[in-house]
Amino acid sequence: EEEEQLLSYFGPFNGAPGAVYQELSTSDIKYKDVVLSTGDNIKATETQTFATLRTSRVQEDRAKIFETLYDVFNANINTYAAIYNGVLQRDWARAQARNYGSCLEAALDGSNIPLAVYESLLASVKEGTGPIKRYMKLRKEVLGLDSYHLYDGFAPLVDYEQAYDYNEITKLITESVEPLGKDYQAKMKELFGGRRIDVFENEGKSTGAYSAGVYGVHPYILLNFDETLEEVFTVAHEAGHALHSMLSMENQPYATSDYTTFVAEVASTMDENLFLDYMLKHSDDPYERVALLQQALDNISGTFYKQTFFADFEHQAHQMVEQGQPITGDALRSLYATLLEEYYGDAVVIDEIYHSYWTRIGHFFGIPFYVFKYATSYSASSQLAEGIKSDDKNTREEAVEKYLTLLKSGGNDYPMEQLKNAGVDMSKPETYEAVIKHLDRLVDQLEKELRDLNLIVM
């Protein structure tokens, strides 16, 4: 008790590195202007930068605005390294104070997650980079580029700017979850019809999207819906979270109704998965199908591969401190550059400015060892979806029952045990290989659609 009390005195100080990072990256950041080939003068904020990367057909403009934004971060590289060193030293001090063998072991212990889960994820993804490299090379061909850079990964493959009506897509999402049963569908309809969702952007409203469950009432959802395909998938994603909360709160007492982050993204990505299948099955527009497949592939790239890459970086950075190695801007840039080569290899040109990309990943500074949970949750939902979409009726019914039991279980057990009961062992590489195989199949589908449109020759 005395030791824990002593450690508690350092609580306010332990949050200092994250607070300093936020001030430097938000309050004190000075964005620069950039003039694009169109003659437009744009301030290269993060919002404007990624909006340009997603819409501009001119590679030089994508390069210019990306480099302009990250020059701002790179200019403070040594300060960011000093802040991150504070995070790493704090984590190692806390781990040693409680007799853990490593920072990772200390971070996973609260949810009783074995080290093998983290290690298996990293190893499986590193061995399974073939499909993501294949996708990048396919994008290079379709976009007609002599060289492909990471900032080209946001550009649309086809010109498709369909505006999606919110009321219409809520009906489609409700129809898409039919494989999960009539009760689940009824709850989805209740969610969309119950005035529980703040849909459109408004002055003074928070950005982004999230679902917040209120025990004894129902979940509320905040959206900033702009009628784009990306936001359509965001609606499906947040609806999955909300249904998870509804089922948990109906079946659990308050004390065990709150589920862990480790399983939270399972429900959201499951509904996205089912919605994609539904849309591909019912769409008769080949350009929409290409846009849908790109959305799905980019989601896997960002949720599974990229988050695992980030998890690898912060694990190795913590190991550097554990081994007494110095943490400098150059050391962290070198680590990031090495990982870029390992994960993406010859599929992209790795620009030097990308070596400093870690400076803008707020999770590194505020919530260490968090990002891997995005990848593990996505992996779990992908494996569960295989059973739910099986051609065998018995397999399908059993998978649906186990999945709904998982959602109803809330936080009544450690997440690893909950997922095992649902049929997923997160310590086994097969779980992660299922995502890699799924990505490979999606690339096959995309190639077929692009061939049919004469956008590639194969």
Disulfide bonds with the S-S distance in Angstrom:
none
